[in-house]
Amino acid sequence: MEMLSIEKELQENSYPGRGIIIGRSKDGTKAVTAYFIMGRSENSRNRIFVEDGEGIRTQAFDPSKLVDPSLIIYAPVRVLGNKTIVTNGDQTDTIYEGMDRQLTFEQSLRSREFEPDAPNYTPRISGIMHIENGKYSYAMSILKSNNGNPDSCNRYTFAYENCVAGEGHFIHTYKCDGNPLPSFEGEPKLIAIPDDMETFTETLWNSLNKDNKVSLFVRYIDIATGKYETKIVNKNR
């Protein structure tokens, strides 16, 4: 698979929607994830990321302007022991609760489908990072309508073991802007993951469309110790 430039992927797409990146730093010592949200409506743009325990949650920047919280207020990141869960909706909780009952990542998502936001039927994208005894693996999932058919859900899971240093994968909700919004197609995209968290954060934030970007979360986890560093960037400050 060709390694793509994350800068180019973001700069040339005005509306990828929500995106998840998971990979391993170039020096091999860090498990890396990033999650961003974008918005076209006032309701979607009226959000910030805030830390919530070991994870994060979305919050209305101006509560007086919040219209419908159902699909925009949720916990994108939660931590369950040595597992870090990253998603674009409240399926974070579904995965957390399922894996806490010894279900697999894929089994936990069986009860969920794409979002009920006709005519877009926004895909649910999810990621799970697992660090144990110095070994690191991750998986990504997308639940999407069958070419816009709300009666049919297509489920795809991509698992990555013995993760290669300097490599990561990028999945996002929408192929591009449009009405209705076309769903992401194909496998997660192979991209490079640098060692420096500040540089990676700046690259992602500066590459996202300036009108549509809302918030960005980046985390680097030390594979040997489990200690992590987090960066949050909010357009609304």
C-alpha positions as CSV (number, residue, x, y, z in Angstrom):
1,M,0.0,0.0,0.0
2,E,1.3,3.5,-0.9
3,M,2.1,5.7,2.0
4,L,0.2,8.9,1.7
5,S,0.9,12.4,2.9
6,I,-1.5,13.3,5.8
7,E,-1.0,17.0,5.0
8,K,-2.0,16.5,1.4
9,E,-5.0,14.2,2.3
10,L,-6.4,16.9,4.6
11,Q,-5.5,20.0,2.6
12,E,-7.1,18.6,-0.5
13,N,-10.3,17.6,1.2
14,S,-12.5,20.4,2.6
15,Y,-14.7,18.1,4.6
16,P,-13.5,14.6,5.6
17,G,-15.9,15.0,8.6
18,R,-14.5,13.2,11.6
19,G,-11.2,11.3,11.5
20,I,-9.2,8.8,13.5
21,I,-5.5,8.1,13.1
22,I,-3.7,5.3,14.9
23,G,-0.1,4.2,14.6
24,R,3.3,4.0,16.0
25,S,6.0,6.7,16.3
26,K,9.0,6.5,14.0
27,D,11.3,5.5,16.9
28,G,9.0,2.7,17.8
29,T,8.5,3.7,21.4
30,K,5.1,5.4,21.3
31,A,1.6,4.2,20.4
32,V,-0.1,7.2,18.7
33,T,-3.6,8.3,18.1
34,A,-5.4,11.4,16.9
35,Y,-9.1,12.3,16.5
36,F,-10.6,15.4,14.9
37,I,-14.0,16.7,14.4
38,M,-15.3,19.2,11.8
39,G,-18.7,20.9,11.3
40,R,-20.7,22.6,8.7
41,S,-23.7,23.6,10.8
42,E,-23.7,26.0,13.8
43,N,-24.7,23.2,16.1
44,S,-21.7,21.0,15.0
45,R,-19.3,23.9,15.2
46,N,-20.4,24.9,18.7
47,R,-18.2,22.3,20.4
48,I,-14.9,21.8,22.2
49,F,-12.9,18.8,23.5
50,V,-12.4,18.7,27.3
51,E,-10.4,16.1,29.3
52,D,-12.6,13.6,31.2
53,G,-10.5,11.3,33.4
54,E,-8.2,9.4,31.1
55,G,-10.3,10.2,28.1
56,I,-12.1,13.2,26.6
57,R,-15.6,14.3,25.8
58,T,-17.2,16.9,23.6
59,Q,-18.9,19.8,25.2
60,A,-21.0,22.8,23.9
61,F,-18.8,25.9,23.7
62,D,-21.9,28.1,24.1
63,P,-24.6,26.0,25.8
64,S,-27.3,28.6,24.8
65,K,-26.8,27.7,21.2
66,L,-27.0,23.9,21.6
67,V,-29.9,22.6,19.6
68,D,-29.7,18.8,19.4
69,P,-27.0,17.1,21.5
70,S,-27.9,13.5,20.4
71,L,-25.1,13.0,17.8
72,I,-22.6,15.7,18.8
73,I,-22.1,15.3,22.6
74,Y,-20.3,12.1,23.5
75,A,-17.0,10.7,24.8
76,P,-14.7,10.1,21.8
77,V,-11.9,8.6,24.0
78,R,-12.1,6.2,26.9
79,V,-9.5,4.0,28.5
80,L,-10.2,0.4,29.7
81,G,-7.1,-1.0,31.4
82,N,-4.5,-1.3,28.7
83,K,-6.9,-0.5,26.0
84,T,-7.6,2.9,24.5
85,I,-10.9,3.4,22.6
86,V,-11.4,6.2,20.1
87,T,-14.6,6.7,18.1
88,N,-16.8,9.4,16.5
89,G,-19.9,8.8,18.7
90,D,-21.4,7.2,21.7
91,Q,-20.3,3.8,20.5
92,T,-17.2,4.5,22.6
93,D,-19.4,3.5,25.5
94,T,-20.7,0.4,23.7
95,I,-17.2,-0.8,23.0
96,Y,-16.1,0.0,26.6
97,E,-19.0,-1.9,28.1
98,G,-18.8,-4.8,25.7
99,M,-15.0,-5.3,26.2
100,D,-15.5,-5.0,29.9
101,R,-17.8,-8.1,29.6
102,Q,-15.0,-9.9,27.6
103,L,-16.6,-9.3,24.2
104,T,-14.2,-8.5,21.3
105,F,-14.0,-5.1,19.6
106,E,-16.0,-6.4,16.7
107,Q,-18.6,-8.2,18.8
108,S,-19.1,-5.1,20.9
109,L,-20.1,-3.2,17.7
110,R,-22.6,-5.7,16.5
111,S,-25.4,-3.9,18.3
112,R,-24.6,-0.6,16.5
113,E,-25.1,0.8,13.0
114,F,-24.3,4.0,11.1
115,E,-25.9,7.2,12.5
116,P,-29.6,7.8,11.8
117,D,-29.0,11.2,10.2
118,A,-30.7,10.8,6.8
119,P,-29.8,11.4,4.0
120,N,-26.1,11.2,5.1
121,Y,-26.2,8.1,7.3
122,T,-22.9,9.1,8.7
123,P,-20.6,6.1,9.2
124,R,-19.6,5.1,12.7
125,I,-15.8,4.9,12.8
126,S,-14.0,3.3,15.8
127,G,-10.5,2.4,16.9
128,I,-9.0,0.2,19.7
129,M,-5.4,0.3,20.8
130,H,-4.0,-2.6,22.9
131,I,-0.7,-2.5,24.7
132,E,0.4,-5.5,26.7
133,N,3.9,-6.7,27.8
134,G,5.6,-4.3,25.5
135,K,3.5,-5.4,22.5
136,Y,1.2,-3.1,20.6
137,S,-1.6,-3.8,18.2
138,Y,-4.6,-1.9,17.1
139,A,-7.8,-2.3,15.0
140,M,-10.2,0.1,13.2
141,S,-13.8,-0.3,12.3
142,I,-16.3,1.4,10.0
143,L,-20.1,0.8,10.0
144,K,-21.7,2.3,7.0
145,S,-24.9,2.2,5.0
146,N,-24.9,0.2,1.8
147,N,-24.5,3.0,-0.7
148,G,-27.0,5.2,1.2
149,N,-29.5,2.4,1.8
150,P,-30.7,2.7,5.4
151,D,-31.9,-0.9,5.5
152,S,-28.5,-2.4,5.0
153,C,-25.4,-1.9,7.2
154,N,-21.9,-2.9,5.9
155,R,-19.4,-3.7,8.6
156,Y,-15.6,-3.6,8.1
157,T,-12.9,-4.3,10.7
158,F,-9.1,-3.8,10.0
159,A,-6.7,-5.3,12.5
160,Y,-3.0,-4.4,12.6
161,E,-0.5,-6.5,14.6
162,N,3.2,-6.1,15.3
163,C,2.8,-2.5,14.3
164,V,5.6,-1.1,12.2
165,A,7.5,1.9,13.6
166,G,6.7,5.1,11.7
167,E,3.5,3.8,10.2
168,G,-0.2,4.6,11.0
169,H,-3.6,4.4,9.5
170,F,-6.2,7.1,8.8
171,I,-10.0,6.6,8.5
172,H,-12.6,9.3,8.2
173,T,-16.4,9.5,7.9
174,Y,-16.8,11.2,4.5
175,K,-15.1,10.7,1.2
176,C,-15.5,14.5,0.6
177,D,-17.9,17.3,0.9
178,G,-21.4,17.0,-0.8
179,N,-25.1,16.8,-0.3
180,P,-25.7,14.2,0.8
181,L,-22.2,13.5,2.2
182,P,-20.6,10.5,0.5
183,S,-19.3,7.9,3.0
184,F,-15.6,6.9,3.3
185,E,-14.6,4.1,0.9
186,G,-11.9,1.4,1.0
187,E,-9.2,0.6,3.6
188,P,-7.8,3.0,6.1
189,K,-5.1,5.1,4.5
190,L,-1.4,4.4,5.3
191,I,0.4,7.5,6.6
192,A,3.6,8.3,8.4
193,I,3.7,8.9,12.2
194,P,6.6,11.2,13.5
195,D,8.3,11.0,16.9
196,D,7.4,14.6,17.9
197,M,3.8,15.1,19.2
198,E,3.9,18.9,18.9
199,T,5.0,18.7,15.3
200,F,2.3,16.1,14.5
201,T,-0.4,18.1,16.2
202,E,0.6,21.3,14.4
203,T,0.7,19.4,11.1
204,L,-2.8,18.0,11.5
205,W,-4.4,21.2,12.8
206,N,-2.9,23.4,10.1
207,S,-3.8,21.0,7.4
208,L,-7.6,20.8,8.3
209,N,-9.9,23.2,6.5
210,K,-9.9,26.5,8.4
211,D,-13.7,27.1,8.1
212,N,-14.8,23.5,9.0
213,K,-12.3,22.4,11.6
214,V,-13.6,22.3,15.2
215,S,-11.4,20.3,17.6
216,L,-8.3,18.0,17.6
217,F,-7.1,15.4,20.1
218,V,-3.6,13.8,19.9
219,R,-2.1,11.3,22.3
220,Y,1.3,9.6,22.5
221,I,1.5,6.6,24.8
222,D,4.8,5.1,26.0
223,I,4.6,1.4,25.0
224,A,7.0,0.4,27.8
225,T,5.4,2.2,30.7
226,G,1.9,3.1,29.6
227,K,2.4,6.8,30.5
228,Y,0.9,9.2,28.0
229,E,0.9,12.8,26.9
230,T,-2.2,14.5,25.4
231,K,-2.7,17.6,23.3
232,I,-6.1,19.2,22.7
233,V,-6.7,22.0,20.2
234,N,-10.1,23.8,20.0
235,K,-11.0,26.4,17.4
236,N,-13.4,27.8,20.0
237,R,-11.4,29.0,22.9
